[in-house]
Amino acid sequence: QVQLVESGGGLVQAGGSLRLSCASSRSIFSINVMGWYRQAPGKQRELVARITRGGSTNYADSVKDRFIISRDNAKNTVCLQINNLKPEDTAVYYCNALVGYNPTDYWGQGTQVTVSS
């Protein structure tokens, strides 16, 4: 079992930055992949960025060059640095952990990011 708690969302103007954090109750060394997803009103949840246990990363095309995912192993935390925010980035951002040999998904409760134009 893994509990994930997100923080760092808020209301920002376009062009601004935010740093989202996801704290894991379990050592992230034991987690296969950690990622950030987002869901805008009326849309499906989509992958934003993810990072593997080995440190490999990948990003959605829409956020490349603006979002950076990183991990702090000592704090069991994964962060998402979001730069040059756009109104279309407005969504609830969810932390995800993929755990185990028969992978199981765990989700945080989400944190709201709202970008005003």
N, C-alpha and C positions, 0 to 999 in steps of 0.2 A: 504494500500500500504506500502511496505517495501523496502527500498534501502539497499543493502548489498555491502560493499566495502572491498575487501580482500587486504592484504599486507603481505610482509615478504618472498615472494618466492625468488629464486636465484639459482646460480650455486654453488654446493658444492661437495667436494670429498666424496667418499664412506666412511662411518664411521662417518661422520660429523653430525651436527644438524642444524635444522632450527626451527623458531617459526613463524607460520602463525597466522595472526589476521583477524578477520572479524568484522567490525563495522556495527552496525544496526542503521537505522534511527528511529526505533521504539523501545520502551522499550522491552527488551527481556523477561520481566515478562509476556508480553502478547503473546509471541510466544510459541506454543506448543512444538516444537522440533527444535533444530538447529543442523545442521550437516555439515560435510565436505565430499565431494565426489572428485573423481579424474578421469581424462580421459587421457589415454596414446594414442599416435598415433595409429590409426587403431583398437582401442579397444572401448568397450562400457564404458560409465560412470559408476563408481561403488562407493558404499558407503564405506567410510573409517572409520568414527566415527560419533556418534551423542550423543546429550545430551538433556534430556527432561527438561521441566520447573521445575520439581521437583528435577533435578540433577542426574537422572539415566543415565548411559552411556552404550553404547555398541560399539564394534569395529569389523572390519573385521578380520578374523583369521590371515591374512597375516601381520597385523600391530600390533597385540596384543603384549604387553611388550615393544613396541618401540614408539608408539604414545600415547599421552595423550591429551584428549579434556577437556577444562575447560571453565568456564564462569566468567566474571566480570560484575556483575549486575549493579554496579555503573557506569561503562563505556559503558554499552550496547554492550559488546564485547565478542565474543567467540574465543578462541585461540586453536591452535593445535600445541603441542610441538612434533617435529619429531626428534627422536634420532636414532643413528646407521643407517643412510641412506644407502640404497642400490640402485644400478643402476636401478633396476626394480621399484623403487619408482618414477622414472622420469615421470612426467605427469603435466597437468594443474589441479590445485586444486581449487575447487569451494565451496563456502559457500552456504548453503541452509537453508531456514526458512520455516517451516510449520505452517500456521496461520489459526485460526478460527475453528468454529464448523463444517463447511463443508470445510475441510482443503484446503488451496491454497498454492502452492509452489512458493517461490521466490528464485531467484538465483543472485549471484554476477557475476562479469565479469570474474573471474578466475585469478589465479596467477601461474606463471610457476615455477615448481621445476625441476631442472636438476641435476642429480647425476652422476659424472664422476667416472670411475673405476680406 
